[in-house]
Amino acid sequence: MLKTLVDIYPKLHNEFYTETGEITDYICIFVNDKPMSALNRMDTVLKNDDEILFFIPISGG
């Protein structure tokens, strides 16, 4: 799904991936209100009615 989004919206590449092509540490992806880390990470199989949420935590001091 991420590859499809980047193909449609190329500017998202820098938001999703590091320079080495890994998923960035700061983006949280949820599938049906469950974090992908609690599922099968990037191997999570998506269904047509799944709800996907992208969350980029904000921090500072």
Secondary structure, 3 states (H helix, E strand, C coil): CHHHHHHHCHHHHHHHECCCCCECCCCEEEECCEEHHHCCHHHCCCCCCCCEEEECCCCCC
